[in-house]
Amino acid sequence: VGTLGSASMALSLAGQPAQAMALSDRAWEIDSTLGTPITTSLLALVDGGQRAEASRRAEVVLRTATRPQVLARATYVLGVAGERTRALTMARQLTERFAGSDEGANSLGAAWFAVGDTGRALPLLERAVAIPDYFVLSNLGLRMYDPVRATPRFAAIVRKLGLDVALFTLPNGGRPR
């Protein structure tokens, strides 16, 4: 399932939503409880326009998951799928529950990106880079970061990771248009 979730996200980032959604569906059928790969694959559903299904699945994940990364990704999916009020409630709950946790740093950032609160999300992203958090290292192309790509703080994050600042600070984060 992990491979399917990662492949689903890679296809989504590569601008192939139909293939990404097919892999997402397959991962869900195999094991809907495997948190990180499943929430990664849910992002492909959102990118492919399947917001209602992504939201439904995110709610299932929120009922069963315990890890902050998984809970925050599911929260992010809810927010971008149009469930902003629910995502805001979850972001607040996650902040209260995991504040101060290294494991929760980037996770909480994702939850705040879900509701458009970049003022809360960016410091958490900066903290995650300092830890370092593998999710940040491998996912700077996600649409989640589009609202802050043009900021000096995001450029500093990319620079600190040793990545191509010119590529990741493009409006589309280097994804195909």
Salt bridges, closest charged atoms under 4 A:
ASP25 OD1 - ARG57 NH2 2.87
GLU29 OE1 - ARG26 NH1 3.56
ASP47 OD2 - ARG143 NH1 3.13
GLU53 OE2 - ARG56 NH2 2.66
GLU53 OE2 - ARG57 NE 2.69
GLU59 OE2 - ARG86 NE 2.84
ASP102 OD1 - ARG127 NH2 3.21
ASP117 OD2 - ARG120 NE 3.85
GLU126 OE1 - ARG153 NH2 2.76
ASP146 OD1 - ARG149 NE 2.60
ASP146 OD2 - ARG175 NH2 2.60
